[in-house]
Amino acid sequence: MRDEQHIGVSAQLLAWYDLHAREMPWRVGPAARAAGVRPAPYRVWLSEVMLQQTTVAAVRDYFRRFTARWPTVEALAAAPDEAVMGEWAGLGYYARARNLLKCARVVARDHGGQFPDTYAGLIALPGIGPYTAAAIAAIAFDRAETVLDGNVERVMARLYDIHDALPGSKPVLKDHAAALTPLDRPGDHAQAVMDLGATICTPKSPACGICPLRDPCLGRARGTAPDLPRKAPKKDKPVRLGHVYLARHADGGWLMQRRPDRGLLGGMLGWPGSDWSEAPDPAPPFAAQWRELAGEVRHTFTHFHLILRIHTAELPDGPPPEGLHVVGKHAFRPSELPTVMRKAYDLWRGQ
């Protein structure tokens, strides 16, 4: 329930945001918004999907390239899968790119190119979860939804001195965030809390002296702010091993394989190889004069570390083995490979 204290905190935060809002290519700033400029739901949605588990700095250029190439959701929906996956390469978490296309096509086909303007309508779309639905509803449509990302969790934990560890404390933190969410300007409020967490209430060395919420902040008053939010201990990531095989055709093209739609790097082009396990079978995908390169590729996914051994061969002209196809030397673009596959190519190129 919003009382006078909640209303006062929200007002302080919005006043700070009006002066210090970050400029982002997908954002309509507070001055423009006050003048009646409305955010484009497509741009809000695209930015929120890109920002999942990724930094603002990493997303800026990707967002600009995507919106230059596909300025509307209809344009994105009509794009070939491989073109979108290629532009996404390097952002990681490739399931997001697959869901991005699924969502764009549902919006274009079933909603006339218009995003639903409610949380319920948004969360029904492919690839849109609770956080993203709330963020789009608030930022694009000024719905009074509670937006809870890592920045908001940190601000709430410090503001109310919550010592229960994440992720178990999420419901309590969300209740506090909901109590602060105003009916007027909820989109600006959501972005204000996220900006505060990103620029002042940072994970390390929070700048409490210049924080607009320093007076009501219980964590600052009690000296606990730098230690919050508490998090449950992380489990050590296991290490998996694998082998990949880079085979080059006589004409300069490469033998490649499209990965299954489900699973890591789903639907993306990559080098054929073994499974990724504790003891992978280093059986080549076909007979050739394979040579193992010196060195190895190391890459970290969300749940495990991966170490790859790289094997290479030169092939004569002829049809590719079953399940593989040749990507010609003029069509081959290393920048469009998933990062782990590009690392393997870079290791080959350096030898």
Secondary structure per residue as TSV (DSSP state, phi and psi in degrees):
chain	resnum	aa	ss	phi	psi
A	1	M	-	360.0	135.3
A	2	R	-	-86.3	120.8
A	3	D	-	-111.7	-173.0
A	4	E	H	-61.9	-34.4
A	5	Q	H	-65.8	-44.2
A	6	H	H	-62.7	-42.7
A	7	I	H	-62.9	-39.7
A	8	G	H	-66.3	-41.4
A	9	V	H	-64.0	-43.9
A	10	S	H	-60.7	-42.1
A	11	A	H	-64.5	-41.3
A	12	Q	H	-61.9	-42.4
A	13	L	H	-65.9	-43.4
A	14	L	H	-66.2	-37.7
A	15	A	H	-62.6	-39.9
A	16	W	H	-65.5	-43.9
A	17	Y	H	-61.9	-37.9
A	18	D	H	-59.3	-27.9
A	19	L	H	-97.3	-27.1
A	20	H	H	-126.0	14.2
A	21	A	-	-57.2	136.0
A	22	R	-	-69.4	145.5
A	23	E	-	-91.5	127.0
A	24	M	-	-137.1	148.6
A	25	P	T	-64.6	-18.7
A	26	W	T	-100.8	-3.8
A	27	R	-	-99.0	140.2
A	28	V	-	-95.5	113.3
A	29	G	-	-67.4	167.5
A	30	P	H	-61.5	-36.1
A	31	A	H	-67.3	-46.0
A	32	A	H	-65.1	-37.3
A	33	R	H	-66.8	-40.0
A	34	A	H	-64.7	-26.1
A	35	A	T	-84.4	1.1
A	36	G	T	103.8	2.5
A	37	V	-	-76.7	128.0
A	38	R	-	-104.2	141.2
A	39	P	-	-66.0	144.4
A	40	A	-	-78.7	119.5
A	41	P	H	-54.5	-35.4
A	42	Y	H	-59.8	-45.1
A	43	R	H	-69.4	-37.6
A	44	V	H	-63.6	-48.5
A	45	W	H	-59.4	-48.3
A	46	L	H	-60.6	-44.1
A	47	S	H	-65.8	-40.5
A	48	E	H	-66.3	-38.9
A	49	V	H	-65.9	-43.5
A	50	M	H	-64.3	-34.8
A	51	L	H	-78.6	-9.1
A	52	Q	T	-62.8	119.3
A	53	Q	T	59.6	26.0
A	54	T	S	-141.1	153.9
A	55	T	-	-85.7	157.7
A	56	V	H	-58.8	-43.0
A	57	A	H	-60.2	-38.5
A	58	A	H	-71.6	-27.6
A	59	V	H	-86.9	-27.1
A	60	R	H	-50.5	-53.9
A	61	D	H	-68.3	-37.8
A	62	Y	H	-60.6	-43.8
A	63	F	H	-62.2	-43.3
A	64	R	H	-63.0	-42.3
A	65	R	H	-66.2	-44.2
A	66	F	H	-60.0	-48.1
A	67	T	H	-74.3	-24.8
A	68	A	H	-71.2	-39.2
A	69	R	H	-81.4	-38.6
A	70	W	-	-131.0	85.6
A	71	P	-	-75.0	-12.0
A	72	T	S	-132.9	163.9
A	73	V	H	-66.6	-31.1
A	74	E	H	-65.9	-40.2
A	75	A	H	-64.3	-42.0
A	76	L	H	-65.5	-40.5
A	77	A	H	-61.1	-31.8
A	78	A	T	-86.0	-4.7
A	79	A	S	-74.5	145.4
A	80	P	-	-63.8	143.8
A	81	D	H	-53.7	-45.3
A	82	E	H	-66.6	-29.8
A	83	A	H	-68.1	-42.6
A	84	V	H	-68.4	-43.8
A	85	M	H	-63.6	-35.3
A	86	G	H	-64.9	-43.5
A	87	E	H	-66.2	-29.0
A	88	W	H	-77.2	-22.5
A	89	A	T	-50.3	128.9
A	90	G	T	104.8	-22.1
A	91	L	S	-79.8	-20.9
A	92	G	-	76.5	177.7
A	93	Y	-	48.4	64.7
A	94	Y	T	-68.0	-16.3
A	95	A	H	-59.3	-29.0
A	96	R	H	-63.7	-39.2
A	97	A	H	-68.1	-39.4
A	98	R	H	-64.2	-43.8
A	99	N	H	-68.7	-29.7
A	100	L	H	-59.0	-46.9
A	101	L	H	-66.0	-42.7
A	102	K	H	-59.3	-44.9
A	103	C	H	-65.7	-45.6
A	104	A	H	-58.1	-40.4
A	105	R	H	-71.7	-33.9
A	106	V	H	-68.2	-43.5
A	107	V	H	-62.8	-43.1
A	108	A	H	-68.0	-40.8
A	109	R	H	-82.0	-43.4
A	110	D	H	-102.5	-14.5
A	111	H	S	-125.3	16.6
A	112	G	T	60.9	27.2
A	113	G	T	79.2	7.9
A	114	Q	-	-111.5	127.8
A	115	F	-	-71.5	139.7
A	116	P	-	-55.7	148.1
A	117	D	S	-103.3	15.0
A	118	T	S	-125.6	158.5
A	119	Y	H	-57.8	-45.8
A	120	A	H	-61.9	-41.3
A	121	G	H	-69.5	-36.8
A	122	L	H	-72.1	-41.2
A	123	I	H	-71.5	-14.9
A	124	A	T	-77.9	-11.0
A	125	L	S	-81.6	151.1
A	126	P	T	-60.8	136.2
A	127	G	T	78.0	2.8
A	128	I	-	-106.8	114.3
A	129	G	-	-98.3	-173.0
A	130	P	H	-57.0	-45.8
A	131	Y	H	-63.7	-49.3
A	132	T	H	-64.1	-40.3
A	133	A	H	-61.6	-43.8
A	134	A	H	-65.6	-41.0
A	135	A	H	-65.1	-44.7
A	136	I	H	-65.9	-44.4
A	137	A	H	-59.9	-41.6
A	138	A	H	-73.7	-52.0
A	139	I	H	-74.9	-42.3
A	140	A	H	-85.0	-31.1
A	141	F	H	-123.5	5.3
A	142	D	-	54.9	37.5
A	143	R	-	-82.8	141.7
A	144	A	-	-80.9	64.0
A	145	E	-	-97.1	152.9
A	146	T	-	-90.6	116.5
A	147	V	-	-100.6	122.1
A	148	L	-	-129.4	99.4
A	149	D	-	-114.4	-172.0
A	150	G	H	-61.2	-37.3
A	151	N	H	-65.0	-43.6
A	152	V	H	-66.4	-41.3
A	153	E	H	-58.1	-43.0
A	154	R	H	-65.8	-44.2
A	155	V	H	-62.1	-44.6
A	156	M	H	-66.0	-42.4
A	157	A	H	-60.6	-39.6
A	158	R	H	-78.1	-41.3
A	159	L	H	-60.8	-37.8
A	160	Y	T	-109.5	7.4
A	161	D	T	54.1	54.9
A	162	I	-	-90.4	122.1
A	163	H	-	-104.7	-7.8
A	164	D	S	-63.8	143.1
A	165	A	-	-79.9	146.8
A	166	L	B	-75.8	149.4
A	167	P	T	-86.5	-2.1
A	168	G	T	-63.3	-25.7
A	169	S	T	-85.3	-1.0
A	170	K	H	-52.8	-46.2
A	171	P	H	-59.1	-40.8
A	172	V	H	-66.5	-43.9
A	173	L	H	-63.6	-37.2
A	174	K	H	-67.5	-37.5
A	175	D	H	-60.9	-42.7
A	176	H	H	-65.2	-42.7
A	177	A	H	-63.3	-38.1
A	178	A	H	-65.2	-39.1
A	179	A	H	-65.6	-27.2
A	180	L	H	-86.0	-17.9
A	181	T	-	-69.7	119.3
A	182	P	-	-85.0	157.6
A	183	L	S	-74.6	-28.4
A	184	D	S	-96.1	126.2
A	185	R	S	61.6	44.3
A	186	P	H	-63.9	-30.9
A	187	G	H	-66.3	-45.7
A	188	D	H	-64.1	-37.7
A	189	H	H	-62.3	-45.6
A	190	A	H	-59.0	-43.7
A	191	Q	H	-70.6	-30.4
A	192	A	H	-65.5	-44.5
A	193	V	H	-63.7	-42.2
A	194	M	H	-65.1	-40.1
A	195	D	H	-64.9	-39.8
A	196	L	H	-60.6	-45.1
A	197	G	H	-66.2	-33.1
A	198	A	H	-80.2	-26.7
A	199	T	H	-115.3	-27.8
A	200	I	T	-122.6	-53.0
A	201	C	S	-87.3	59.0
A	202	T	-	-78.7	162.9
A	203	P	S	-57.3	-40.9
A	204	K	S	-118.4	142.3
A	205	S	S	51.7	59.5
A	206	P	-	-60.4	142.3
A	207	A	-	-88.3	68.3
A	208	C	G	-61.8	-29.1
A	209	G	G	-64.7	-26.0
A	210	I	G	-113.2	12.5
A	211	C	-	-76.4	133.4
A	212	P	T	-67.3	-15.9
A	213	L	T	-108.5	22.8
A	214	R	T	-64.9	-34.5
A	215	D	T	-70.0	-47.6
A	216	P	T	-80.7	-3.1
A	217	C	-	-76.8	114.4
A	218	L	H	-70.5	-35.1
A	219	G	H	-63.0	-40.2
A	220	R	H	-65.9	-45.4
A	221	A	H	-62.6	-35.4
A	222	R	H	-95.5	0.6
A	223	G	T	73.8	17.8
A	224	T	-	-103.3	-7.4
A	225	A	G	-53.2	-46.0
A	226	P	G	-62.2	-20.3
A	227	D	G	-94.0	0.3
A	228	L	-	-112.8	152.4
A	229	P	S	-78.2	151.7
A	230	R	-	-78.7	147.4
A	231	K	B	-129.8	144.1
A	232	A	-	-63.7	144.3
A	233	P	-	-56.7	138.2
A	234	K	-	-82.2	142.9
A	235	K	-	-77.4	146.7
A	236	D	-	-64.6	138.2
A	237	K	-	-76.7	135.9
A	238	P	-	-71.3	161.8
A	239	V	E	-107.9	127.5
A	240	R	E	-113.7	153.6
A	241	L	E	-118.5	158.5
A	242	G	E	-164.0	170.0
A	243	H	E	-129.3	138.5
A	244	V	E	-126.9	154.8
A	245	Y	E	-127.5	114.2
A	246	L	E	-101.3	107.4
A	247	A	E	-113.0	125.0
A	248	R	E	-108.6	130.6
A	249	H	-	-73.4	160.3
A	250	A	T	-60.3	-28.2
A	251	D	T	-86.6	5.6
A	252	G	S	95.5	-6.4
A	253	G	-	-78.3	172.3
A	254	W	E	-122.1	143.9
A	255	L	E	-84.3	123.1
A	256	M	E	-133.5	170.5
A	257	Q	E	-138.6	136.5
A	258	R	E	-90.2	125.6
A	259	R	-	-72.1	155.0
A	260	P	-	-56.2	151.6
A	261	D	S	-61.4	-33.9
A	262	R	S	-92.6	149.9
A	263	G	S	97.6	-177.8
A	264	L	T	-59.6	137.2
A	265	L	T	57.3	29.8
A	266	G	T	-56.4	132.8
A	267	G	T	78.9	1.9
A	268	M	-	-101.0	153.9
A	269	L	E	-73.7	143.8
A	270	G	E	-162.2	-178.8
A	271	W	-	-82.0	141.8
A	272	P	-	-63.6	153.0
A	273	G	B	-174.6	-172.2
A	274	S	-	-81.8	176.9
A	275	D	-	-72.4	169.4
A	276	W	-	-108.8	106.6
A	277	S	B	-150.3	-174.1
A	278	E	S	-72.0	-30.1
A	279	A	S	-141.0	74.9
A	280	P	-	-69.6	152.7
A	281	D	-	-85.4	116.2
A	282	P	-	-83.0	47.5
A	283	A	-	-86.5	120.1
A	284	P	-	-60.4	153.5
A	285	P	S	-70.4	-18.5
A	286	F	S	-163.6	164.9
A	287	A	-	-73.8	132.9
A	288	A	S	-167.6	172.4
A	289	Q	-	-84.5	78.9
A	290	W	-	-77.2	141.0
A	291	R	E	-128.9	127.2
A	292	E	E	-82.4	131.5
A	293	L	-	-78.4	151.5
A	294	A	S	-70.8	144.9
A	295	G	S	92.8	-176.5
A	296	E	-	-154.6	163.2
A	297	V	E	-103.9	131.2
A	298	R	E	-117.2	134.5
A	299	H	E	-149.2	144.3
A	300	T	E	-114.6	124.7
A	301	F	-	-99.4	179.5
A	302	T	S	-57.7	-41.4
A	303	H	S	-112.3	-1.8
A	304	F	-	-161.7	160.1
A	305	H	E	-95.7	143.8
A	306	L	E	-122.7	134.7
A	307	I	E	-121.5	123.2
A	308	L	E	-114.4	136.5
A	309	R	E	-95.9	141.1
A	310	I	E	-113.1	131.6
A	311	H	E	-121.8	145.0
A	312	T	E	-136.9	154.1
A	313	A	E	-154.4	153.0
A	314	E	E	-104.7	131.6
A	315	L	-	-114.7	149.4
A	316	P	-	-76.6	171.4
A	317	D	S	-61.6	154.9
A	318	G	S	146.8	166.7
A	319	P	-	-66.3	147.1
A	320	P	-	-72.5	154.3
A	321	P	-	-59.4	158.5
A	322	E	T	-58.5	136.6
A	323	G	T	88.5	-7.1
A	324	L	-	-119.3	159.9
A	325	H	E	-144.4	158.3
A	326	V	E	-90.9	128.3
A	327	V	E	-101.3	112.2
A	328	G	-	-58.9	157.2
A	329	K	T	-62.4	-28.0
A	330	H	T	-82.4	-22.0
A	331	A	T	-92.2	-17.6
A	332	F	-	-75.0	122.6
A	333	R	-	-127.2	102.6
A	334	P	G	-55.0	-31.9
A	335	S	G	-64.4	-19.4
A	336	E	G	-91.8	-2.0
A	337	L	S	-77.3	150.9
A	338	P	-	-55.8	151.2
A	339	T	H	-54.9	-43.8
A	340	V	H	-64.9	-35.8
A	341	M	H	-72.4	-34.6
A	342	R	H	-67.7	-34.3
A	343	K	H	-61.7	-39.4
A	344	A	H	-64.1	-43.0
A	345	Y	H	-62.7	-41.5
A	346	D	H	-63.5	-36.5
A	347	L	H	-65.0	-42.9
A	348	W	H	-61.1	-45.2
A	349	R	H	-64.7	-28.9
A	350	G	T	-82.5	0.9
A	351	Q	-	-118.4	360.0
